[in-house]
Amino acid sequence: MIQLPARSEELRTLDTLTPREIVAELDRYVVGQGAAKRAVAIALRNRIRRQRLAPELAAEITPKNILMIGPTGVGKTEIARRLARLSGSPFVKVEASKFTEVGYVGRDVESMVRDLTEAAIDMVRREKRAEVREKAEHNAEERLLDLLLPPPRAAAALEGPDAADAAQRAREQFRATREKLREQLQAGQLDHRSVEIETRDRSVPSFQVLTSQGVEEMDVNIKDLLPGVFGGRTKKRTLPVPEARSALLQEEEERLVDAENVAREAVSRVESSGILFIDEIDKVAGREGGQGPDVSREGVQRDLLPIVEGTTVTTKHGPVRTDHILFIAAGAFHVSKPSDLIPELQGRFPIRVELQSLVEEDLVRILTEPRNALLGQYQALLGTEGVELTFTAEAVRELARFAMQVNESTENIGARRLSTILETVLDEVSFEGSDRAGHKVAIDAAEVRRKLAPLVADQDYTRFIL
């Protein structure tokens, strides 16, 4: 039977990872493509080396951008995404074919830097919220207790020798009742109750900015322009205790996190460690030969050039310098070739790596070796229903063989074909999983052939086309 790899030890500190160790970390998720892994590992290590230099010298050292050449489904995007996660860098993937030259209606290339900044804002905000989570939970709990048991109103001053004692007893009784209520709340015994809370109204109208470069998604809203009018609006909502607790927790986290500090740190991360992955760069390669939808291809390249070279892009969180952002471009280059890019842009991607097409043995490894291996994902999903799913080694090889056969007969989409192949094989098990609790299901080579061979023999590839 196929045994999937166990979860390995936690990652080491990034500063201590050598290029060899970075490649080893990438090997846990991506099969093969050693040249591409070496290139991104060196780029990441050079970024760490640069941060150790004096500021004057570090400012002169720019990232060595990478151009990945290879068919779809071989791991280009996954390598870049895993590199970003490993380094904790803001990361955004964009498709070059979505952009148009300045003067045409469509997305302007500077929007990729704005998207990267928004990704960094989300990243830093999550980190800051995690830092204040304990205090925010305490504050949210206190507010919820105030709603469940409002503090007593101040009573009129009593006269007499027993007045002070009576007031003290009342306070102690209230504290005791509140602590008992706290215990019940923490034990989930009050989840059936509902409370009325006041939350800030976030339904603020927004609009897009129509510029000479087309419709630019600047996310401008009325609240930003008129904070005095919309900033203090609240509305009352009646919610069950668990939902009210979540809403109050979110409010407390927002209150405790300084938005200006988040924006400053996010912009700093983008400028020093951001990674922009530009896919389908081959779709804008080549020079225009006439009219039609491709008329702005070379214009897109020329608009990309200053961003890759280093410029300042205006965002709603402040200006962002792109000098030290790492750009990784990728494309299949089936029709065009890298030399079809304008010379100036070619020069800004000095490191070129060619990713190899996958063979059957690669697909076998992809099914079983990575930490996020497809077979492991299906086993975990069906495990939630109490179904123990196993695959024989022969079954795994049959899955890879059929995937290769379909890729050769239709569009070659690389490892992505495995998902549709597996969905077809496991269709019955997935559908009946909730009825098979406690059962063991073994997928062997005969079962794979029973499900796939008739479709392949009839060339019924519609089930396998993404």
Residue, then its C-alpha position, 0 to 999 in steps of 0.5 A: m500500500i502507498q504510505l504518504p509522507a508524515r509531516s516533517e519538523e517545523l521550518r527553521t528561521l528564514d535567516t538561517l536557511t541556505p539555498r540548499e535548504i530552501v530547495a529542500e523545503l520547496d521539494r516538500y511541495v513541488v516535484g522536480q524542476g531543480a533548476a527553477k528551485r535553485a534560481v528562486a533559492i538563490a534569489l531569496r538568499n540574496r535578499i537575506r544577504r542584502q538585508r545584512l549590508a550597510p543601507e548605502l550599499a544595500a540600496e544599490i543592489t537590486p533583485k535578479n528577476i527570474l523568467m520561467i519558461g515551461p508548459t502549464g501545470v509543471g509547477k511555475t506558480e506553485i514554486a513562486r507561491r511556496l517561496a513567498r510563504l517560506s519567506g513570509s513575503p507579500f505575494v500576488k500572482v497576476e496575468a499579463s494578458k489582463f493588462t492593456e497599454v495606457g490609453y486603452v480601456g482595461r487594467d493599468v499595470e500599476s494596479m499589480v503593485r496596488d494589489l501587492t500592497e493590499a495583500a501586504i496590508d492583509m498580512v500585517r493586519r492578521e499578524k497585529r490582530a494575533e498579537v492583541r488577540e488575548k487582550a481583545e478576547h478579554n475586552a470582548e468578554e467584558r462587553l458581552l457580560d455587560l450586555l448579559l448582566p448590565p451593571p446596577r444603576a447607582a442607587a440614591a444615597l442611603e442614610g443610617p449606620d447600615a447604608a455602607d454595609a448594604a452597598q458593599r453587599a450589593r457590590e459583592q453580590f453583583r461581582a459574584t453573579r458576574e463571575k458565575l455568569r462568566e464561567q457559564l459563558q466560557a463553558g458555552q452554557l449561554d450560547h442559546r441566548s441572544v443579545e442586542i449589540e451596537t456595531r459600526d455600520r460598514s455599509v458605506p457607498s464606494f465608487q471607482v475612479l475613471t482615469s485616462q488609463g481606464v477604470e482604475e480600482m482605487d477603492v475610494n469610498i465616501k467614508d474616506l472622503l467624509p470621515g466625520v459624517f460616516g465614521g461614527r454611524t452605528k446600528k443595533r443587531t440582535l445576535p446569538v451569544p457566539e455571533a455577538r462574541s465574534a463581532l465584539l472580538q473583531e471590533e476590539e481587534e480593530r480598535l487595538v490595532d493601529a491602522e497607520n502602523v499597519a499601512r507603514e509596515a505593509v508598504s515597507r514589506v512590499e518595498s523590501s520583500g514583495i514578490l510579484f508573479i507575472d504569469e502568461i508573459d508570453k501572451v504580450a510578447g511580440r510586436e504588433g503587426g496590425q489591428g485587433p485585440d493584440v494591438s497593445r501587446e508591446g505597449v503593455q511591455r513598455d508599461l511594465l518596464p519602469i515598474v520592473e526597473g524601479t519606480t514609485v507607484t501611488t496607492k491609497h496607503g502611500p507611495v510604494r517604490t518597486d526597486h527591490i520587489l522580486f519579479i518572477a515572470a512565467g510563460a509557456f512560449h509555445v507560439s512566441k519565444p523569450s526573444d520576442l519580448i522587447p530588449e529592454l524588458q528582456g534585460r530586466f529578467p537576467i535569470r532564465v530557467e526552463l521547466q521540463s514537461l512532466v513524465e509519468e514518473d513525475l505524476v506518480r511522485i506528485l500523487t504521493e510525495p508532497r506534503n499536500a499530495l492529492l491522495g492525502q487530500y482525498q484520504a483526509l476528506l473522506g476520513t472526516e466521514g469515517v472512511e479509510l481510503t487506501f491506494t495500491a502502488e499499481a493504482v497510483r501508477e495507473l492514475a498517472r498513466f491515464a493522466m499522461q494519455v489524456n494529456e497527450s490526446t487533448e490539451n496538455i495541462g500537466a499535473r492539473r489533469l490528476s484532479t479530474i482523473l481522481e474525481t472520476v475514479l472516486d466519484e462513487v466513494s465521494f458520493e456514498g462516503s457519508d453512508r460508509a462510515g467505518h468502512k475501508v475502501a481500497i482502490d486498486a489498478a483494476e478499479v482505476r481501469r474499470k472507471l477510466a478505460p471505457l472513457v479513454a477507449d471511446q475518447d470521451y475526454t469531456r470528463f477530464i477537460l478542465 
